[in-house]
Amino acid sequence: MNAPTPPYLKSLVECHQKMMQDGYTENFKIEDSRLKCLSSDKLYDPADITIINFFRFEGQSDPEDSSIMYVIETQDGKKGTIVDAYGAYADPDVSLFITEVENIHKKIPHL
């Protein structure tokens, strides 16, 4: 029997809010093949970060609305997220960066 899905995993918005409550407040983007913290403009290489968890979301009415959120911690203690489309609409820069990260974990969510 499968465990029920935690409420915060039912939508990207709810999951993002939960991660912010858990202290993952920074927003990141990929710039020049590096991860950029938007609040400090600091750039990180793949070796400088750990992906603590990741969550995939399916579009309710359109599979093209699928997305994935990565929960990230940097070597210097920044904690936040980056969101990308999933599948054909994924950002190739984000996808390439993520494939170069060696420290990737997947935690099983609890209710």
Secondary structure, 3 states (H helix, E strand, C coil): CCCCCCHHHCCHHHHHHHHHHCCCCEEEEEECCEEEECCCCCEECHHHEEEEEEEEECCCCCHHHCEEEEEEEECCCCEEEEEEECHHHCCHHHHHHHHHCCCECCCCCCC
